Amino acid sequence: MFRRGRFAAVTLVAFGLAVGLSLRPCSPLSGISLAVGADAISKSEVAPKAVLSPPRADKVAESANEATDLSDDADTLDLTGLQSKFQSIAQRVAPAVVSISAAETASDAESAVRAEEMNPQRLESLLEKTTRTIGTGFIVDSDGFIVTNEHVIEDSQQIWVTCDDHKVYPAIVVGSDPRADLAVLKIPAKNLPTVTFANGICRRGQWTITLGNPYGLATEGQMSLSVGVVSATNRSLPKLANKEDRLYSNLIQTTAQINPGNSGGPLLDVSGQVIGIDTAVILPQKQTNGIGFAISITPQLLDEIRQLEQGREVIYGYMGVTVSPPTPRQARDANLSEDIGVCVESVEPGSPAAGADGLNAGDLIIEVNGETVTDTDRFVRLVGAATVGRTATVIVARDGARMTIHLTAAKRPVQYVVSNQNQRLYWRGMVLGPVPTNWPMALNAKQLAGILVVGIEDDSPLKKRGVSAGTIITAIAGQPVRSLLDFQKILNDVPAEKCDVQLADQVVAAQ
């Protein structure tokens, strides 16, 4: 536990990356975690030791000849060129990567909401007074939209990002999806450099590069870079997924060295394009290597990021069943290959799958809406993609026969999500948010065009001037506000002494 706060991050350690690629024997792994400073999940697997035998004498000459062949110019790795490639990526991509500092308590300092009045040193002085979470993010839109992990910002009241050039910006969460562990932030800036997403297939053995904020070292700027390879693809972390109620499947396993503070940062290919979002780690012991995981970039993930940018809630379907892989006997009795289907372990009472016409424990689910169920991860994603309120067609094997069952998917209960209905900004002792469309005090469209005072502290200077919870702010500094993003930009651009607040029926002076 870091004395001044927590690290939300992953730890990935390169496996002897050097010319020749040496692999050291590993010790037992200590656990899987999001690496936020606590609550590691135990994992009992032991990494096998490599047993190396001395070469036979009759192989020495042959090996020497092979070494001579490998020295041909055409077959020799251009290490200088590779080094230049890494340097080029660092120079080109780092400006689009940011460090994230999320505070669990908000600051009343006027400078906290204005980029021109902040720098890394002032940010550090603010963070020293609160518990913080440290992570990484990357810019996906030149207007200041940033992607990171939801677990980096889930407990935050106030957020700042620091760019590679040491510039500090206040940030607000415009959308989050705890299930996918994704969040999108917005900072008051324009014409920013952005990352490029890869559209090819990620393959085992390809180079990986990370840029981020390990141990908070990039809180003042200059992102840290590390290099590794893709160890494997399509990995899953079911224990961590169940504990956190998140989807941790279709993950990239990598050896690129990442440490606490890198969560939410980009995993890049050798072209500098984003192939994943650093997320989780199998924690190392003192003398072992950590194994890191990143969320794969897919067309579905990119579509979700666009939804979160717009402040739209990502909704998941729900059926209310617990499933597991079928045993060989269960698959044989159902006349299925062993790589098809999942077995229903239990059905939640009152859920869409319950009832006489629903699913039963022991059913083998073969298809959902025409898509083959290959494993539990595939089933969870197919159910999540089912349209809420519409009929889902499920094909099962029961008592040796195949049956078609029709279920109506419900909305999956999830943790607190951020959308355009509940975004938050803290300023002068007030918690501000959008005006709900059914707000009883919003008597006409004019009053709806503003932001709502969700809460206000007793010592807020505006409370003494008549502002209270439920007040609608229609303008600030003479400029109308229709959203928190409008309000954020005006606060950033206008000096504090000029920020008079216009309410629906009065003007409240800035000072």
LINVEN-V799398 format. One record per pair of residues at least 4 apart in sequence whose C-alpha atoms are under 7 Angstrom apart, sorted by the first residue. I is the first residue (numbers start at 1). J is the second residue. D is the distance in Angstrom with one decimal. If there is no record, write none. Layout:
# LINVEN-V799398
<<I:J:D> <I:J:D>>
This chain:
# LINVEN-V799398
<<1:6:6.3> <1:37:5.2> <2:6:5.6> <4:128:6.2> <4:131:6.0> <4:132:6.9> <5:131:4.4> <5:132:4.4> <5:133:6.0> <6:36:6.0> <6:37:5.8> <6:132:5.7> <6:133:4.7> <6:134:6.6> <7:35:7.0> <7:36:4.9> <7:37:5.9> <7:133:5.2> <7:134:4.9> <7:135:6.8> <7:260:5.5> <7:261:5.3> <8:34:6.9> <8:35:5.9> <8:36:4.1> <8:133:5.8> <8:134:5.5> <8:135:5.4> <8:151:7.0> <8:152:5.3> <8:260:6.3> <8:261:5.6> <8:263:5.9> <9:34:6.2> <9:35:5.3> <9:36:6.0> <9:135:6.0> <9:259:6.7> <9:260:4.3> <9:261:4.5> <9:262:4.8> <9:263:3.7> <9:279:6.8> <10:34:6.0> <10:35:5.5> <10:258:6.3> <10:259:5.6> <10:260:5.2> <10:261:7.0> <10:262:5.9> <10:263:5.5> <10:278:6.8> <10:279:5.9> <10:280:4.9> <10:281:5.2> <10:292:6.6> <11:257:7.0> <11:258:4.7> <11:259:3.9> <11:260:5.7> <11:281:5.5> <11:283:6.9> <11:290:6.1> <11:292:6.0> <12:255:5.9> <12:256:5.9> <12:257:4.5> <12:258:4.3> <12:259:6.2> <12:281:6.6> <12:290:5.1> <12:291:5.1> <12:292:4.4> <13:255:5.7> <13:256:6.1> <13:257:4.1> <13:258:6.3> <13:289:5.5> <13:290:5.1> <13:291:6.6> <14:228:5.8> <14:255:4.5> <14:256:5.2> <14:257:5.0> <15:23:6.3> <15:255:6.1> <15:289:6.9> <16:21:6.0> <16:22:5.3> <16:23:5.8> <17:21:5.4> <17:228:6.9> <25:49:4.8> <25:50:5.6> <26:47:5.6> <26:48:7.0> <26:49:6.2> <26:288:5.5> <27:46:6.7> <27:47:6.2> <27:288:5.7> <28:45:6.7> <28:46:4.5> <28:47:6.0> <29:43:6.7> <29:45:6.8> <29:46:6.3> <29:282:7.0> <29:283:6.7> <29:284:5.9> <29:285:6.7> <30:42:6.2> <30:43:6.3> <30:283:5.6> <30:284:5.9> <30:285:6.1> <31:40:5.7> <31:41:5.1> <31:42:4.2> <31:43:4.8> <31:282:5.3> <31:283:5.1> <32:40:5.8> <32:41:5.0> <32:42:6.4> <32:43:6.6> <32:240:6.9> <32:281:5.6> <32:282:4.1> <32:283:5.7> <33:40:4.8> <33:41:6.0> <33:240:6.9> <33:280:6.0> <33:281:5.6> <33:282:6.3> <33:283:6.7> <34:279:6.7> <34:280:4.7> <34:281:6.3> <35:260:6.3> <35:281:7.0> <41:240:6.9> <55:59:6.6> <56:60:6.9> <59:63:6.1> <60:64:6.2> <61:65:6.3> <62:66:6.3> <63:67:6.1> <64:68:6.3> <65:69:6.3> <66:70:6.2> <67:71:6.4> <70:75:6.0> <70:76:6.6> <71:75:6.8> <71:76:6.0> <72:76:6.2> <78:82:6.2> <79:83:6.0> <80:84:6.2> <81:85:6.2> <82:86:6.4> <83:87:6.3> <84:88:6.0> <85:89:6.3> <86:90:6.2> <87:91:6.3> <88:92:6.0> <89:93:5.6> <89:272:5.5> <90:94:5.4> <93:97:7.0> <93:195:6.6> <93:272:6.7> <94:164:6.2> <94:211:6.8> <94:223:6.3> <95:163:6.6> <95:164:5.2> <95:193:6.4> <96:138:5.7> <96:139:5.2> <96:193:5.2> <96:194:5.0> <96:195:5.9> <97:137:5.9> <97:138:4.3> <97:139:6.3> <97:163:6.6> <97:164:6.8> <97:212:6.9> <98:136:5.8> <98:137:5.2> <98:138:5.8> <98:161:6.0> <98:162:5.4> <98:163:4.6> <98:164:6.4> <99:135:6.0> <99:136:4.5> <99:137:6.3> <99:161:5.5> <99:162:5.2> <99:163:6.6> <99:212:6.7> <99:213:5.6> <99:218:6.2> <99:219:5.7> <100:134:5.7> <100:135:4.9> <100:136:5.2> <100:137:6.7> <100:160:6.0> <100:161:4.6> <100:162:6.6> <101:132:6.6> <101:133:5.9> <101:134:4.9> <101:135:6.7> <101:159:5.8> <101:160:5.3> <101:161:6.2> <102:132:5.4> <102:133:5.1> <102:134:6.4> <102:153:6.0> <102:156:5.4> <102:158:5.9> <102:159:4.4> <102:160:6.5> <103:127:6.8> <103:130:6.3> <103:131:5.9> <103:132:4.4> <103:133:6.6> <103:156:5.2> <103:157:5.9> <103:158:5.3> <103:159:6.2> <104:130:6.6> <104:131:5.7> <104:132:6.1> <104:155:6.0> <104:156:4.5> <104:157:5.1> <104:158:7.0> <105:130:6.1> <105:157:5.5> <105:158:6.9> <106:157:5.4> <106:158:5.4> <106:426:6.8> <107:112:6.9> <108:427:6.7> <108:428:5.6> <108:429:6.4> <110:496:6.8> <111:117:5.1> <111:118:6.1> <112:118:6.8> <112:170:6.8> <113:170:5.5> <113:491:6.6> <113:492:6.1> <114:118:6.6> <114:170:6.7> <114:491:6.6> <114:492:4.3> <115:168:5.8> <115:169:4.8> <115:170:6.6> <115:492:6.3> <118:122:5.9> <118:123:6.6> <118:168:6.0> <119:123:6.2> <119:167:6.5> <119:168:5.6> <120:124:6.1> <120:166:6.8> <120:168:6.6> <120:219:6.9> <120:220:5.0> <121:125:6.4> <122:126:6.4> <123:127:6.2> <124:128:6.1> <127:132:6.6> <133:152:6.4> <134:152:6.9> <134:216:6.4> <134:261:5.3> <135:152:5.9> <135:213:6.4> <135:261:4.4> <135:262:5.4> <135:263:5.2> <135:264:6.4> <136:148:6.5> <136:212:5.6> <136:213:5.8> <136:261:6.5> <136:262:5.2> <136:263:5.6> <136:264:5.0> <136:265:4.7> <137:146:6.2> <137:147:5.4> <137:148:4.6> <137:264:5.1> <137:265:4.8> <138:146:5.3> <138:147:5.5> <138:148:6.9> <138:265:6.3> <138:266:6.7> <139:144:6.7> <139:145:5.8> <139:146:4.4> <139:147:6.5> <139:194:5.0> <139:195:6.3> <140:145:5.9> <140:146:5.7> <140:147:6.8> <140:194:5.2> <140:195:5.9> <141:145:5.1> <141:194:6.0> <142:190:5.8> <142:191:4.9> <142:192:4.4> <142:193:6.0> <142:194:6.1> <143:189:6.0> <143:190:4.4> <143:191:6.1> <143:192:6.6> <144:186:5.4> <144:187:5.1> <144:188:6.5> <144:189:5.4> <144:190:6.0> <144:192:6.6> <145:184:6.5> <145:185:5.6> <145:186:4.7> <145:187:6.7> <145:309:7.0> <146:184:5.4> <146:185:4.9> <146:186:6.2> <147:183:5.9> <147:184:4.6> <147:185:6.5> <148:182:6.0> <148:183:5.4> <148:184:6.4> <148:264:4.0> <148:265:6.6> <149:181:5.2> <149:182:4.6> <149:183:5.6> <149:263:6.4> <149:264:4.5> <150:154:5.8> <150:176:6.3> <150:177:6.8> <150:178:5.8> <150:181:4.7> <150:182:4.7> <150:183:4.8> <151:181:6.4> <152:263:7.0> <159:170:6.1> <159:171:5.2> <159:172:6.5> <160:168:6.8> <160:169:5.6> <160:170:4.4> <160:171:5.3> <161:168:5.7> <161:169:5.4> <161:170:6.5> <161:171:6.7> <162:166:5.9> <162:167:5.6> <162:168:4.4> <162:169:6.5> <162:219:6.2> <162:220:6.6> <162:221:6.0> <163:167:5.3> <163:168:6.5> <163:221:5.6> <164:221:4.4> <164:222:4.4> <164:223:5.8> <165:221:5.8> <165:222:6.6> <166:220:5.5> <166:221:4.3> <169:187:6.2> <170:187:6.0> <171:185:6.2> <171:186:5.4> <171:187:4.7> <172:185:5.5> <172:186:5.5> <172:187:6.9> <172:425:6.6> <173:184:6.0> <173:185:4.4> <173:186:6.4> <173:423:6.6> <174:184:5.9> <174:185:5.6> <174:186:6.5> <174:308:6.9> <174:309:6.5> <174:311:5.4> <174:418:6.5> <174:419:6.1> <174:420:6.6> <174:423:6.0> <175:183:5.8> <175:184:5.4> <175:308:4.5> <175:309:6.4> <175:311:4.9> <175:312:6.8> <175:418:4.7> <175:419:4.7> <176:182:5.8> <176:183:4.1> <176:184:6.3> <176:308:6.4> <176:417:5.5> <176:418:4.9> <176:419:6.8> <177:181:5.9> <177:182:5.2> <177:183:6.2> <177:314:6.5> <177:417:6.0> <178:182:6.3> <178:246:6.5> <178:415:6.5> <178:417:6.7> <179:245:6.4> <179:246:4.3> <179:247:5.8> <180:246:5.8> <180:247:5.4> <181:246:6.6> <184:308:6.1> <184:309:6.1> <188:488:6.6> <188:489:5.2> <188:492:6.8> <195:273:6.9> <196:273:5.1> <196:274:6.2> <197:273:5.2> <197:274:4.6> <197:275:6.6> <198:273:5.1> <198:274:5.5> <198:275:5.6> <203:230:6.9> <204:230:4.9> <204:231:5.6> <204:232:5.2> <204:233:6.6> <205:229:5.6> <205:230:5.1> <205:231:6.2> <206:229:5.4> <206:230:5.5> <207:228:5.9> <207:229:4.3> <207:230:6.4> <207:269:5.9> <207:270:5.8> <208:227:5.8> <208:228:5.1> <208:229:4.9> <208:230:6.3> <208:256:6.3> <208:267:6.5> <208:268:5.5> <208:269:5.0> <208:270:6.5> <209:225:7.0> <209:226:5.7> <209:227:4.5> <209:228:6.3> <209:256:6.3> <209:267:5.8> <209:268:4.9> <209:269:6.2> <210:225:5.5> <210:226:5.3> <210:227:6.5> <210:256:6.7> <210:266:6.0> <210:267:4.9> <210:268:6.1> <211:223:5.8> <211:224:5.4> <211:225:4.6> <211:226:6.8> <211:265:6.6> <211:266:6.5> <212:223:5.1> <212:224:5.3> <212:225:6.8> <212:262:5.2> <212:265:5.7> <213:217:5.8> <213:218:4.7> <213:219:6.8> <213:223:6.0> <213:224:6.2> <213:261:5.1> <213:262:5.2> <214:258:6.7> <214:259:5.0> <214:260:5.4> <214:261:4.4> <214:262:5.4> <215:259:6.6> <215:260:5.4> <215:261:5.1> <216:261:5.9> <218:222:5.7> <218:223:5.3> <218:224:6.8> <226:256:5.9> <226:257:5.4> <227:256:4.7> <227:257:6.5> <228:254:6.7> <228:255:4.9> <228:256:3.7> <228:257:6.9> <229:254:5.7> <229:255:5.6> <229:256:6.3> <230:252:6.9> <230:253:6.0> <230:254:4.5> <230:255:6.7> <231:253:5.3> <231:254:5.0> <231:255:6.6> <232:252:6.2> <232:253:5.1> <233:250:6.9> <233:251:6.1> <233:252:4.7> <233:253:6.1> <234:249:6.7> <234:250:3.9> <234:251:5.1> <234:252:6.3> <235:249:6.0> <235:250:5.4> <235:251:4.8> <235:252:6.3> <235:253:6.8> <236:248:5.7> <236:249:4.1> <236:250:6.2> <236:251:6.2> <237:241:6.0> <237:248:5.6> <237:249:6.5> <238:242:6.0> <238:248:6.9> <239:243:6.2> <240:244:6.0> <241:245:5.4> <241:246:4.8> <241:247:5.7> <241:248:5.4> <242:246:6.9> <249:377:6.5> <250:295:7.0> <250:296:6.4> <251:293:6.0> <251:294:5.5> <251:295:4.9> <251:296:5.6> <252:293:5.4> <252:294:5.0> <252:295:6.4> <252:296:6.1> <253:292:5.7> <253:293:4.6> <253:294:6.6> <254:291:6.8> <254:292:5.5> <254:293:6.2> <255:291:6.4> <255:292:6.6> <258:262:6.2> <262:278:6.8> <263:278:5.3> <263:279:5.2> <264:277:5.6> <264:278:5.4> <264:279:6.2> <265:277:5.7> <265:278:5.5> <266:274:5.9> <266:276:6.0> <266:277:4.9> <266:278:6.2> <267:274:5.7> <267:275:5.7> <267:276:4.8> <267:277:5.7> <267:278:6.2> <268:272:5.3> <268:273:5.2> <268:274:4.5> <268:275:5.5> <268:276:7.0> <269:273:5.5> <269:274:6.5> <269:275:6.4> <275:296:6.2> <275:297:5.3> <276:294:5.2> <276:295:5.1> <276:296:4.5> <276:297:5.2> <277:294:4.9> <277:295:4.9> <277:296:6.8> <278:293:6.1> <278:294:4.1> <278:295:6.5> <279:293:5.9> <279:294:5.1> <279:295:6.6> <280:292:6.0> <280:293:5.2> <280:294:6.8> <281:290:6.7> <281:291:5.6> <281:292:4.4> <281:293:5.9> <282:290:5.7> <282:291:5.1> <282:292:6.5> <283:290:5.4> <284:288:5.3> <284:289:5.4> <284:290:4.5> <297:301:6.1> <298:302:6.3> <299:303:6.2> <300:304:6.3> <301:305:6.3> <302:306:6.4> <303:307:6.4> <304:308:6.3> <305:309:6.2> <306:310:6.5> <307:311:6.5> <307:312:5.3> <308:312:5.5> <308:313:6.9> <311:419:4.5> <311:420:4.4> <312:419:5.4> <312:420:6.4> <313:419:5.5> <315:411:6.7> <316:384:4.4> <316:385:6.1> <316:411:5.9> <316:412:5.4> <317:383:5.5> <317:384:4.3> <317:385:6.0> <317:386:5.1> <317:387:6.2> <317:388:5.5> <317:409:5.5> <317:410:5.6> <317:411:5.1> <317:412:5.4> <318:383:6.2> <318:384:6.3> <318:409:5.5> <318:410:5.1> <318:411:5.7> <318:412:4.7> <319:351:6.3> <319:352:5.0> <319:353:5.3> <319:409:5.7> <319:410:6.6> <320:347:6.0> <320:348:5.3> <320:351:5.2> <320:352:6.4> <320:353:5.9> <321:344:6.7> <321:346:5.7> <321:347:4.6> <321:348:6.1> <321:353:6.8> <322:344:6.0> <322:345:5.4> <322:346:5.3> <322:347:6.6> <323:342:6.1> <323:343:5.3> <323:344:4.5> <323:345:5.2> <323:376:6.8> <324:342:5.6> <324:343:5.3> <324:344:6.7> <324:345:6.7> <324:376:6.3> <325:342:4.9> <325:343:5.9> <325:375:6.5> <325:376:6.6> <326:330:5.8> <326:331:6.1> <326:341:7.0> <326:342:5.6> <326:343:5.2> <327:331:6.2> <328:332:6.1> <328:338:6.3> <329:333:6.0> <330:334:6.3> <331:335:6.1> <331:336:4.9> <331:337:6.3> <331:338:5.9> <332:336:5.9> <333:400:6.5> <334:397:6.1> <334:400:5.3> <336:340:6.5> <339:374:5.8> <340:366:6.7> <340:373:6.1> <340:374:4.6> <340:375:6.7> <341:364:5.9> <341:365:5.3> <341:366:4.6> <341:373:5.2> <341:374:5.5> <341:375:6.2> <342:364:5.4> <342:365:5.4> <342:375:6.1> <342:376:6.2> <343:362:6.0> <343:363:5.8> <343:364:4.5> <343:365:6.3> <344:360:6.9> <344:361:5.0> <344:362:5.3> <344:363:5.4> <344:364:6.3> <345:361:5.2> <345:362:6.3> <346:361:5.2> <347:353:6.6> <347:354:6.2> <347:360:6.8> <347:361:6.7> <348:354:6.6> <349:354:5.8> <350:354:5.9> <352:407:6.2> <352:408:6.1> <352:409:6.2> <352:410:6.7> <353:358:4.8> <353:359:5.4> <353:407:6.5> <354:358:5.1> <354:359:6.3> <358:405:6.7> <359:363:6.8> <363:396:6.2> <363:397:5.9> <363:398:5.3> <364:396:5.3> <364:397:5.0> <364:398:6.7> <365:395:6.0> <365:396:4.3> <365:397:6.5> <366:372:6.1> <366:373:5.4> <366:395:5.5> <366:396:5.4> <367:371:5.3> <367:372:4.5> <367:373:5.3> <367:394:5.7> <367:395:5.1> <368:372:6.7> <368:373:7.0> <368:382:6.6> <368:393:5.9> <368:394:4.7> <368:395:6.6> <369:392:5.9> <369:393:4.9> <369:394:6.3> <373:378:5.9> <373:379:5.6> <374:378:6.1> <375:379:6.3> <376:380:6.2> <377:381:6.3> <378:382:6.1> <379:383:6.2> <380:384:6.1> <381:385:6.1> <382:386:6.4> <386:392:6.8> <386:409:6.6> <387:409:6.7> <388:409:5.0> <388:410:5.1> <388:411:5.7> <389:408:5.8> <389:409:5.7> <389:410:6.1> <390:408:5.4> <390:409:6.3> <391:406:6.1> <391:407:5.4> <391:408:4.4> <391:409:6.6> <392:406:5.7> <392:407:5.2> <392:408:5.8> <392:409:6.6> <393:404:6.8> <393:405:6.0> <393:406:4.8> <393:407:6.5> <394:404:5.8> <394:405:5.1> <394:406:6.2> <395:402:6.9> <395:403:5.7> <395:404:4.6> <395:405:6.2> <396:402:5.6> <396:403:5.4> <396:404:6.5> <397:401:5.5> <397:402:4.4> <397:403:6.3> <398:402:6.2> <418:422:5.9> <418:423:5.9> <419:423:6.0> <421:434:6.1> <421:436:6.7> <422:433:6.2> <422:434:6.4> <423:433:5.6> <423:434:6.7> <424:431:6.5> <424:432:5.5> <424:433:4.9> <425:431:5.8> <425:432:5.1> <425:433:6.5> <426:430:5.6> <426:431:4.7> <426:432:6.2> <427:431:6.7> <428:460:6.0> <429:456:5.7> <429:457:5.3> <429:460:4.7> <430:453:6.6> <430:455:5.7> <430:456:4.3> <430:457:6.4> <431:453:6.1> <431:454:5.4> <431:455:5.0> <431:456:6.2> <432:451:6.7> <432:452:5.6> <432:453:4.7> <432:454:5.4> <433:451:5.7> <433:452:5.2> <433:453:6.5> <433:454:6.2> <433:484:6.6> <434:451:4.9> <434:452:5.6> <434:483:6.3> <434:484:6.7> <435:439:6.7> <435:448:6.4> <435:450:6.8> <435:451:5.4> <435:452:5.1> <442:447:5.5> <442:448:5.6> <443:447:6.7> <444:448:6.5> <445:449:6.5> <447:504:6.3> <449:474:6.4> <449:481:6.9> <449:482:4.9> <450:472:6.2> <450:473:5.4> <450:474:4.3> <450:481:5.3> <450:482:4.6> <450:483:6.5> <451:472:5.6> <451:473:5.3> <451:474:6.6> <451:482:6.7> <451:483:6.2> <451:484:6.8> <452:470:6.2> <452:471:5.9> <452:472:4.6> <452:473:6.3> <453:468:7.0> <453:469:5.2> <453:470:5.4> <453:471:5.3> <453:472:6.3> <454:469:5.4> <454:470:6.1> <455:469:4.9> <456:460:6.7> <456:468:6.4> <456:469:6.0> <458:463:6.8> <462:466:6.7> <462:467:5.6> <463:467:4.7> <463:468:6.0> <465:508:6.7> <467:471:6.2> <472:503:6.0> <472:504:6.3> <473:501:6.9> <473:502:5.9> <473:503:4.6> <473:504:6.5> <474:480:5.9> <474:481:5.7> <474:502:5.6> <474:503:5.5> <474:504:6.1> <475:479:5.2> <475:480:4.1> <475:481:5.1> <475:501:6.1> <475:502:4.7> <475:503:7.0> <476:480:6.5> <476:499:5.7> <476:500:5.5> <476:501:4.6> <476:502:5.8> <477:498:5.8> <477:499:4.4> <477:500:4.9> <477:501:6.5> <481:486:5.5> <481:487:5.9> <482:486:6.4> <483:487:6.5> <484:488:5.9> <485:489:6.2> <486:490:6.3> <487:491:6.2> <488:492:6.2> <489:493:6.2> <490:494:5.8> <494:498:6.7> <494:499:6.8> <495:499:6.8> <497:510:5.7> <497:511:6.4> <498:510:6.2> <499:510:5.1> <500:507:6.9> <500:508:5.8> <500:509:4.6> <500:510:4.3> <501:507:5.7> <501:508:5.0> <501:509:6.4> <501:510:6.7> <502:506:6.1> <502:507:4.4> <502:508:6.2> <503:507:5.8>>
